[in-house]
């Protein structure tokens, strides 16, 4: 019950603050949106490069390198 009351108080104070300082909030969002777009673009670019690198055909491995027996067994 205390959590619900705390949540309602925070919600009401937040709405009051948004209405009282609306233009400050708008200025904050005007600065935050381009920054978030840059970060989102970097994440998308990294995901795309990783996906292309994983999808690229790989050279076959040298059979001598993949031999599971070691020379010390002989």
C-alpha positions in Angstrom: 0.0 0.0 0.0 2.8 2.4 0.8 4.3 1.8 -2.6 1.0 2.8 -4.3 0.8 6.0 -2.2 4.4 6.8 -3.0 3.8 6.2 -6.7 0.7 8.5 -6.7 2.6 11.2 -4.9 5.5 11.0 -7.4 3.1 11.0 -10.3 1.3 14.1 -9.1 4.5 16.0 -8.3 5.9 15.0 -11.7 2.8 16.2 -13.5 2.8 19.4 -11.5 6.5 19.9 -12.4 5.9 19.3 -16.1 3.1 21.9 -16.1 5.1 24.4 -14.1 8.4 24.1 -16.0 7.0 23.1 -19.4 9.5 25.1 -21.5 12.5 23.8 -19.5 11.3 20.3 -20.2 10.9 21.1 -23.9 14.5 22.5 -24.0 15.8 19.4 -22.3 14.0 17.2 -24.9 15.3 19.3 -27.7 18.8 18.6 -26.5 18.2 14.9 -25.6 16.5 13.8 -28.9 19.5 14.5 -31.2 21.9 12.9 -28.7 19.7 9.8 -28.5 19.5 9.6 -32.3 23.3 9.6 -32.5 23.6 6.9 -29.9 20.8 4.8 -31.6 22.6 5.3 -34.9 25.9 4.0 -33.5 24.2 1.0 -32.0 22.4 0.2 -35.3 25.6 0.6 -37.2 27.5 -1.7 -34.9 24.7 -4.3 -35.1 24.7 -4.1 -38.9 28.5 -4.4 -39.2 28.5 -7.4 -36.8 25.7 -9.1 -38.8 27.5 -8.6 -42.1 30.8 -9.9 -40.6 29.0 -13.0 -39.3 27.3 -13.6 -42.7 30.5 -13.3 -44.7 31.9 -16.5 -46.2 34.8 -17.9 -44.3 38.0 -19.5 -45.7 38.2 -23.2 -45.1 40.5 -24.0 -42.3 43.8 -25.8 -42.9 43.3 -29.6 -42.1 46.7 -29.6 -40.3 45.5 -26.9 -38.0 42.3 -28.8 -37.1 43.9 -32.2 -36.4 42.8 -33.2 -32.9 45.6 -35.6 -32.2 48.7 -34.1 -30.7 52.2 -35.1 -31.6 53.0 -35.9 -27.9 50.7 -38.9 -28.0 53.0 -41.0 -30.1 
